[in-house]
Amino acid sequence: MNRTRRLAALTLLVAPALAVGPAVAAQAATPAAPHAPSRAACHVETESDGKYHLWGVGFHGDKKVTYSGATSGTVSTDKSGRFDIGGLSGSRFVVKTDDGKTKLTCTMMRHR
């Protein structure tokens, strides 16, 4: 169910780019240069059991990020720069990259 919510949120981000036309959408999909500013984002959702689910996208692939809040720890990103952790306590988290260049306060996702 959480995966469905994430896909719905991602659709809202991708659909406007596709609406302007394939040429512009293709340009928006071009990967950023390695030295470009990070487009990383992290989000928190409530799970059905009352725990929290933390996930992020846009980080460097195969690196570690540290999350802190009521629960804290370190998790590795996959090759595409994503991470996904469930069963956490607390709804407010800050995520930092291991190199210290990116520090994000995660956004709470509310579903109707």
C-alpha positions as CSV (number, residue, x, y, z in Angstrom):
1,M,0.0,0.0,0.0
2,N,2.9,2.4,0.8
3,R,4.4,1.6,-2.6
4,T,1.2,2.7,-4.3
5,R,1.2,6.0,-2.4
6,R,4.8,6.6,-3.5
7,L,4.0,5.8,-7.1
8,A,1.0,8.2,-6.9
9,A,3.3,11.0,-5.5
10,L,5.9,10.3,-8.2
11,T,3.2,10.5,-10.9
12,L,2.3,13.9,-9.7
13,L,5.9,15.0,-10.2
14,V,6.4,13.4,-13.6
15,A,3.0,14.1,-15.2
16,P,3.6,17.9,-15.6
17,A,6.9,17.4,-17.4
18,L,5.3,15.0,-19.8
19,A,2.4,17.4,-20.5
20,V,4.7,20.0,-22.0
21,G,5.9,17.7,-24.7
22,P,8.4,14.9,-25.3
23,A,11.3,17.3,-26.1
24,V,11.1,19.2,-22.9
25,A,10.4,16.1,-20.9
26,A,13.5,14.5,-22.3
27,Q,15.6,17.5,-21.5
28,A,14.3,17.4,-17.9
29,A,15.3,13.8,-17.6
30,T,18.9,14.5,-18.5
31,P,21.1,13.4,-15.6
32,A,22.8,16.2,-13.6
33,A,26.6,16.7,-13.7
34,P,28.5,15.1,-10.8
35,H,29.3,18.6,-9.3
36,A,25.7,19.9,-9.7
37,P,23.7,20.6,-6.5
38,S,21.8,17.7,-5.1
39,R,18.1,17.1,-6.0
40,A,17.7,14.7,-3.1
41,A,14.4,14.5,-1.2
42,C,13.1,12.5,1.7
43,H,9.6,11.8,2.9
44,V,7.8,10.3,5.9
45,E,4.5,8.4,5.8
46,T,2.4,6.8,8.5
47,E,2.2,3.0,8.1
48,S,-1.0,1.1,8.9
49,D,0.3,-0.1,12.2
50,G,1.0,3.4,13.5
51,K,4.8,3.3,12.8
52,Y,6.5,5.5,10.3
53,H,8.0,4.8,6.9
54,L,11.0,6.9,5.8
55,W,12.2,7.0,2.1
56,G,14.4,9.1,0.0
57,V,15.4,9.6,-3.7
58,G,18.0,11.6,-5.6
59,F,21.0,10.7,-3.4
60,H,24.3,9.4,-4.8
61,G,24.1,5.7,-5.5
62,D,25.7,3.1,-3.3
63,K,26.5,5.6,-0.5
64,K,25.4,5.8,3.1
65,V,23.0,8.3,4.6
66,T,22.3,8.9,8.2
67,Y,18.8,9.6,9.5
68,S,18.0,11.1,12.9
69,G,14.8,11.9,14.8
70,A,13.0,9.8,17.4
71,T,14.8,6.9,15.8
72,S,18.2,7.2,14.2
73,G,20.6,5.1,12.1
74,T,22.5,4.7,8.9
75,V,21.3,3.1,5.7
76,S,22.8,2.5,2.3
77,T,21.2,3.9,-0.9
78,D,20.7,1.6,-3.9
79,K,22.4,2.2,-7.2
80,S,19.8,4.7,-8.3
81,G,20.2,6.7,-5.1
82,R,17.1,5.6,-3.2
83,F,16.6,4.3,0.3
84,D,13.5,2.9,2.1
85,I,13.1,2.2,5.8
86,G,9.9,1.1,7.6
87,G,8.8,0.5,11.2
88,L,10.3,3.6,12.7
89,S,9.2,5.7,15.7
90,G,8.5,9.4,15.3
91,S,7.5,11.4,12.3
92,R,10.2,14.0,12.0
93,F,13.5,13.1,10.5
94,V,16.7,14.8,9.2
95,V,18.8,12.9,6.6
96,K,22.5,13.7,6.0
97,T,24.9,12.3,3.5
98,D,28.1,10.7,4.7
99,D,30.2,13.5,3.1
100,G,28.2,16.1,5.0
101,K,27.3,18.0,1.8
102,T,23.5,17.3,1.9
103,K,21.3,17.8,5.0
104,L,17.5,17.5,4.5
105,T,14.5,17.8,6.8
106,C,12.1,15.2,5.5
107,T,8.6,16.1,4.4
108,M,5.6,14.4,6.0
109,M,3.3,12.9,3.3
110,R,-0.4,12.9,4.2
111,H,-2.8,10.7,2.2
112,R,-6.5,11.2,2.2
